[in-house]
Amino acid sequence: MPVTITMAELADASDVDLGVSDWLEVTQDMIDGFAEATHDHQWIHVDPERAASGPFGTTIAHGYLTVSLLPVLVGGLLEVRDSTMGVNYGMDRLRLTSPVVSGTRVRARAHLVDTEPKAGGLLCRIEVTIEIEGGERPAMVATSLSLRYGG
């Protein structure tokens, strides 16, 4: 269940646990599609045979593929009823701390730190950890910044 609030409530929000997303499997097809879109065809991502003898024993997701999963993973955790749109504003303190092996599942754990008025909307700071199912370390930790606009 997402945290559901209005823009007015969001303006006053701070220190809100948004919870944990559903698991999402990172497939080789996703990795290959990301390689096509970004022209990053490094063998550790797209060559399962070569990657089998590499440092991870199989292919891994691009780090920026992991980052690009934030909308699908975090998007379902916060619903701002009267928001007309949201846009990415950037990231603070982004760290890719563990590789995401092809075929593993990831999920997001998120916490709304605070908001502030900016550019006619609200700048939201959300601490996000991307967890790997069965992993000892997360795949990513960061503070995601987004602007929310109301109607």
N, C-alpha and C positions, 0 to 999 in steps of 0.2 A: 504494500500500500504506500503510495507516495505521500509525502508531506504536502498538503494542499493549503495554500494561502492566497491572499490578494496582494496586489502591488503595495497597498498601504501597509499591510502587515509585514511584507518583505522589507520595506524601508526601515522598520524598527527591529528587524530580526538580527540576532547574533547568537553564536554558540548553539546551533541547532543540529542535532544528530539527524542526518537524512537516511541513515540505515545502509542496507546492503542490497545490491542489485541481484538479479538472477544470474546464473552461470551462463557463459557464452563460449562455445567451442571455437578455437582459432584453427581453422582448417588449412590444408595446403592450398586449396582453391582460393581462399581469402588472401593468403600470402602471395600466390602467383598473380592475382588480380592487382594487389598493391604494387607489386614489382612492375607490372605493365603500366599502371597509372603514373608511377614515379620514375620509371626508367632505371630503377635500381635492381639489377639482376645478379647481385653478388651471389656466389655459389652457396653460401651458408643459408640462403633463403630459398633458392629455387632448384637446386640440384641435389635431390635426395640421395643419390648414389655417392657422390663426392662428400656430401655432408655426413654420411654414415661413418666416415673415417675422420671427420673433423672434431673440433673440441667439444661439440655438444651431442655428438652421436646421431644427429638427425638435423633436419632443417629447423630454423627458428624464424619467428616473426620479426620483421623490421621493427626497430624501436619506435619509429614514427607510426607504424601500424597500430601498435599498442596505444599510443597517444590518441590516434584517430578513433579509437573505440569509445572514447569518453562520451560523445553524444548518445550513443545507444545504451551505454551502461549507466550513466548518471542521469540521463534525460528522464528516465522513468521514476526517479527518486524524489523529484520536486515538481509540483504542478502549481503554477501561478495563474490562477483562474482568469484574471483580467489582463494578462500580459499578451500583447499583440505579436511580439517577436522577441527573440534573443539572438545575440551575436557573440562570437568568440572575441575576447579582448586580449588574450594572451595567457601566459603561464608564469608563475613564480616558482623558483626552487625545484624545477623539474629534474628528477633523477630516474634513470632506467637501471634498476638495481638487480634484476635477474632476467635471463632470457625466457621468452615464451616459446616453448617447443611446439612444433606443429602437432595438432591433435589434442592439445591440453585445453582445459577450460579456465576462463578467467572471470572475475567479477569485481565490481567496484564497491568500496566502502567510502562513504562521503560524509562530510561535516561542513555545514555552512558556517564560516567563521564570522563574517559580517557583510554589511552592504554600505554603500555610500552613493550619494547623488553624483552622476557624471554624464555629461553629453546628452542631457535631456532624459536620461533613464537612470537605472540603478546598477552600479557595479557590484557584482556578487563575487566574493572570495570563497571558494569551496576547496577545502583540503580533500584530496582524493588519494586513495591507495588502491592500486589494481593488484588483487590477490591472485595467485596461481593455485588451483586446486591441488592439494597435497604438497605444495611447496613450502619450504622453510622461510623463504624471503619473498617479498612482494616483487612484482614485475616493475612497478612504477610507483613513485610517490611524488606528488606535486600539489601546488595550489593553482587551481584553475580559475581563470578570471573570465566572467561573461557580463555583458550588458543586457539588461532586461528593459523592455519598453512597454508602457501601458497605452491604452486607447483613450 
